[in-house]
């Protein structure tokens, strides 16, 4: 799998995370906390804006 860097800072990008082997990522606190803490770090240190659409 190729991972690409986002270099254009003025655009909006969409990501689609996938779950391997149906790991219950959001029901176990240990997994959920890693994701939330990582996103909060990116918001605080890198200026990440997060938008959620259903």
C-alpha positions as CSV (number, residue, x, y, z in Angstrom):
1,X,0.0,0.0,0.0
2,X,1.3,3.5,-0.9
3,X,1.0,6.2,1.7
4,X,0.8,9.7,0.3
5,X,1.7,12.9,2.1
6,X,-0.7,15.8,2.0
7,X,1.3,18.8,1.0
8,X,-1.5,21.2,-0.1
9,X,-2.6,22.9,3.1
10,X,-5.5,24.9,1.8
11,X,-7.7,22.0,0.6
12,X,-10.1,19.7,2.3
13,X,-9.3,16.0,2.4
14,X,-11.4,13.0,3.1
15,X,-10.1,9.9,4.8
16,X,-11.8,6.5,5.2
17,X,-10.3,4.4,7.9
18,X,-10.7,0.7,7.7
19,X,-10.8,-1.9,10.4
20,X,-8.7,-5.1,10.1
21,X,-10.4,-8.3,11.3
22,X,-13.3,-6.4,12.7
23,X,-11.4,-5.3,15.8
24,X,-13.9,-3.4,18.0
25,X,-11.9,-0.2,17.9
26,X,-14.5,2.1,19.4
27,X,-15.8,-0.1,22.2
28,X,-12.6,-0.9,23.9
29,X,-11.2,2.1,25.8
30,X,-7.5,1.1,25.1
31,X,-8.1,1.4,21.3
32,X,-10.5,4.3,21.4
33,X,-8.1,6.4,23.6
34,X,-5.2,6.0,21.2
35,X,-7.3,7.3,18.3
36,X,-8.8,10.2,20.2
37,X,-5.5,11.2,21.7
38,X,-3.8,11.1,18.3
39,X,-6.5,13.3,16.7
40,X,-6.4,15.7,19.7
41,X,-2.6,16.0,19.3
42,X,-3.0,16.8,15.6
43,X,-5.7,19.4,16.3
44,X,-3.5,21.1,19.0
45,X,-0.1,20.8,17.4
46,X,-0.9,20.8,13.6
47,X,-4.1,22.8,13.3
48,X,-6.2,19.8,12.2
49,X,-9.9,20.6,11.7
50,X,-12.2,17.6,11.9
51,X,-15.6,17.5,10.3
52,X,-17.9,14.6,10.6
53,X,-20.7,13.7,8.2
54,X,-23.2,10.9,8.6
